[in-house]
Amino acid sequence: MMNKLLLFALLPLFAGIGKKLLSEIPGFQRESYFKTKVYSEHDATSFFELKEAQLEVDPTNYDVHLLSAAVFFAVNKLRESKNLKPFTYSEALRNAAAVHTWQMVSKNFFSHYNNKNRKLHSPENRIKLFKANAESYGENCDMNSMYDDEGVTYLQLAKEIVTNLYNSPPHRKIMLSKDFRYLGCFTMFELKMKDKGVWYCKTTQNFSGRL
């Protein structure tokens, strides 16, 4: 398995608008229980027991919201194991994460800074688009790989992503921070298989202390 990590430092931010960008993301408008409702009806323990979380991921036809929710709840499962309060889901932070993940996938880069679109250049720019009035924020990014014949489930992949981040002290510090209360995650596969049967997926996690 190959993985890469990125970390962005904490900065102040202000509100803004930009939800129209979400319409450009493949699969985002798809009806899915995991787009919003799952966050109010499940915690990490009950999510881990869902049959959908145990389904095998098909990178050519997958529920992007289920995969992103799996990453969210995998982070909260980690926090619970450390006797920390779970993060509260933030739609605004999820949307900011979705826009950045899609930009990284569609424009073939891996960075906190988007040099392909000035309006989406920094985490601050992106979070402002979705009216997240936070005093501080953080961002983790991950790039992972999965072999086409690996037979990985949504939950297994989510756990792998969170483990990769946990194994990096700066990323672990953000996921286990007591100062952050809110989290939004989004994970997508690259549009085409690369490197002889290997699929790559990219994840953005956005955190804030107060909305």
KAVENKA-V681897 format. One record per helix or strand of 3 or more residues. SS is the DSSP state (@ for helix, = for strand). FROM is the first residue (numbers start at 0). LEN is the number of residues. If there is no record, write none. Layout:
# KAVENKA-V681897
ss = {SS:SS}
from = {FROM:FROM}
len = {LEN:LEN}
This chain:
# KAVENKA-V681897
ss = {=:@:@:@:@:@:@:@:@:=:@:@:=:=}
from = {2:18:36:43:51:63:90:117:122:136:153:168:181:197}
len = {9:6:5:5:3:18:16:3:6:11:13:7:8:11}
